[in-house]
Amino acid sequence: MADTPGQDEELVRELYGRYRRPLHSYVLKSVGGDHQRAEDIVQETLLRAWKHADELDVDHAGPWLYTVAKNLVISGYRKQNARVAEVPIETDWARPTDDFEQVLQGWQVAEAMRALSRDHRNVIAELYFRRRTVSEAAKVLGVPPGTVKSRTFYALRALRDALEERGVTEP
């Protein structure tokens, strides 16, 4: 058991030397082979060992370390599964399940785009299909950047409405 800060550091060095590899292997299996996550959990486990150095000795620390690591894995899964994404990257309609669905959705988006005014179609094409910045799109379209922003706002709203009318998205 450690009594001084120097002994605490020595204990952690010994724990690291003795338990890092087997602990990493154990955690790696628990996190599905994610090496970075396993390293993070092992590091956090050893940090907690350092904080509890006065309660541990190298020869009997194994069960404590494995329990802490297991609890960190479990709490990580709970956090991951309980957390709601702040900004959804994809929606269900944006992830086609097969080629037919993908072709159908492409066709529906193309039809909805045809329902937009030419100015709205052009601004969406420049920003989203050609991946231009607002400034670049403004130069290509020959309009001020503020106009590009305004057209984008109204174009996306009109596109959303057109897709809702076709039943592709929900209101």
C-alpha positions as CSV (number, residue, x, y, z in Angstrom):
1,M,0.0,0.0,0.0
2,A,1.3,3.5,-0.9
3,D,1.8,6.1,1.7
4,T,3.5,9.0,-0.1
5,P,3.1,10.7,-3.5
6,G,6.4,9.0,-4.7
7,Q,5.1,5.6,-3.6
8,D,1.8,6.3,-5.4
9,E,3.6,7.0,-8.7
10,E,5.7,3.9,-8.2
11,L,2.6,1.8,-7.5
12,V,1.0,3.0,-10.7
13,R,4.2,2.3,-12.7
14,E,4.2,-1.2,-11.3
15,L,0.4,-1.7,-12.0
16,Y,1.0,-0.4,-15.5
17,G,3.9,-2.7,-16.2
18,R,2.1,-5.8,-14.8
19,Y,-1.6,-5.2,-15.8
20,R,-1.6,-3.0,-18.9
21,R,-1.4,-5.7,-21.5
22,P,-3.8,-8.2,-20.0
23,L,-6.2,-5.5,-19.0
24,H,-6.0,-4.1,-22.6
25,S,-6.8,-7.5,-24.0
26,Y,-9.7,-7.9,-21.7
27,V,-11.2,-4.5,-22.5
28,L,-10.5,-4.9,-26.2
29,K,-12.8,-7.9,-26.3
30,S,-15.4,-6.0,-24.4
31,V,-15.5,-3.1,-26.8
32,G,-15.6,-5.1,-30.0
33,G,-12.0,-4.6,-31.0
34,D,-12.0,-0.8,-30.8
35,H,-8.3,-0.2,-29.9
36,Q,-8.6,3.5,-29.2
37,R,-11.6,3.0,-26.8
38,A,-9.8,0.1,-25.1
39,E,-6.7,2.3,-24.6
40,D,-8.9,5.1,-23.1
41,I,-10.6,2.7,-20.7
42,V,-7.3,1.2,-19.6
43,Q,-5.9,4.7,-19.1
44,E,-8.9,5.7,-17.0
45,T,-8.7,2.5,-15.0
46,L,-5.1,3.2,-14.1
47,L,-5.9,6.9,-13.3
48,R,-8.5,5.6,-10.9
49,A,-5.9,3.2,-9.4
50,W,-3.6,6.2,-8.9
51,K,-6.4,8.0,-7.0
52,H,-6.9,4.9,-4.8
53,A,-3.3,4.0,-4.5
54,D,-3.5,4.0,-0.7
55,E,-6.0,1.1,-0.9
56,L,-4.1,-1.0,-3.4
57,D,-1.1,-3.2,-3.6
58,V,0.4,-4.5,-6.8
59,D,0.0,-8.2,-6.0
60,H,-3.7,-8.0,-5.2
61,A,-4.9,-5.1,-7.5
62,G,-6.0,-7.3,-10.4
63,P,-9.6,-8.0,-9.4
64,W,-10.0,-4.3,-8.5
65,L,-8.6,-3.2,-11.9
66,Y,-10.7,-5.6,-13.9
67,T,-13.8,-4.6,-12.0
68,V,-13.2,-0.9,-12.6
69,A,-12.5,-1.6,-16.3
70,K,-15.6,-3.6,-16.7
71,N,-17.7,-0.9,-15.0
72,L,-16.2,1.7,-17.4
73,V,-17.1,-0.4,-20.4
74,I,-20.6,-0.8,-19.1
75,S,-21.1,2.8,-18.3
76,G,-19.7,3.7,-21.7
77,Y,-22.3,1.5,-23.5
78,R,-25.0,3.0,-21.4
79,K,-24.0,6.6,-22.2
80,Q,-23.6,5.7,-25.9
81,N,-27.1,4.1,-26.0
82,A,-28.8,6.7,-23.9
83,R,-27.5,9.7,-25.7
84,V,-29.7,11.3,-28.3
85,A,-27.9,12.7,-31.3
86,E,-28.1,16.5,-31.2
87,V,-27.9,16.9,-35.0
88,P,-29.0,13.9,-37.0
89,I,-26.6,13.3,-39.8
90,E,-29.0,11.1,-41.8
91,T,-32.7,10.5,-41.6
92,D,-34.4,7.2,-42.4
93,W,-35.4,8.4,-45.9
94,A,-31.8,9.3,-46.7
95,R,-30.6,5.7,-46.1
96,P,-32.1,3.5,-48.8
97,T,-32.1,-0.1,-48.0
98,D,-31.5,-1.4,-51.5
99,D,-30.9,-0.3,-55.1
100,F,-34.5,0.0,-56.0
101,E,-35.2,2.2,-53.0
102,Q,-32.2,4.4,-53.9
103,V,-33.4,4.8,-57.5
104,L,-36.9,5.5,-56.3
105,Q,-35.8,8.2,-53.9
106,G,-33.5,9.7,-56.5
107,W,-36.4,9.9,-58.9
108,Q,-38.7,11.5,-56.2
109,V,-36.0,14.1,-55.3
110,A,-35.5,14.9,-59.0
111,E,-39.3,15.3,-59.5
112,A,-39.4,17.6,-56.4
113,M,-36.5,19.6,-57.8
114,R,-38.3,20.1,-61.1
115,A,-41.2,21.7,-59.1
116,L,-38.9,24.4,-57.9
117,S,-38.2,27.7,-59.7
118,R,-35.0,27.8,-61.8
119,D,-33.3,30.2,-59.3
120,H,-34.0,27.8,-56.5
121,R,-32.9,24.7,-58.4
122,N,-29.6,26.5,-59.4
123,V,-28.8,27.5,-55.8
124,I,-29.4,24.0,-54.5
125,A,-27.3,22.5,-57.3
126,E,-24.4,24.9,-56.6
127,L,-24.4,24.5,-52.9
128,Y,-25.4,20.8,-52.4
129,F,-24.5,18.9,-55.5
130,R,-21.4,20.8,-56.6
131,R,-20.5,21.5,-53.0
132,R,-19.6,25.2,-53.5
133,T,-19.4,27.7,-50.7
134,V,-21.9,30.6,-50.6
135,S,-19.2,32.9,-52.0
136,E,-18.4,30.5,-54.9
137,A,-22.0,30.0,-55.7
138,A,-22.6,33.7,-55.7
139,K,-19.9,34.2,-58.3
140,V,-21.1,31.4,-60.5
141,L,-24.7,32.5,-60.3
142,G,-23.8,36.2,-60.6
143,V,-25.7,37.3,-57.5
144,P,-24.6,38.7,-54.1
145,P,-23.9,36.2,-51.3
146,G,-26.9,37.4,-49.4
147,T,-29.1,36.5,-52.3
148,V,-27.6,33.0,-52.4
149,K,-28.4,32.6,-48.6
150,S,-32.0,33.9,-49.1
151,R,-32.6,31.7,-52.1
152,T,-31.2,28.7,-50.3
153,F,-33.6,29.2,-47.3
154,Y,-36.6,29.5,-49.6
155,A,-35.4,26.7,-51.9
156,L,-34.9,24.2,-49.1
157,R,-38.3,25.1,-47.7
158,A,-40.0,24.6,-51.1
159,L,-38.1,21.4,-51.6
160,R,-39.2,20.1,-48.2
161,D,-42.8,21.0,-49.0
162,A,-42.6,19.3,-52.4
163,L,-41.2,16.1,-50.9
164,E,-43.9,16.1,-48.2
165,E,-46.6,16.4,-50.9
166,R,-45.1,13.3,-52.6
167,G,-45.1,11.4,-49.3
168,V,-41.3,11.1,-49.2
169,T,-40.9,12.9,-45.9
170,E,-43.3,13.6,-43.0
171,P,-44.4,17.1,-42.1
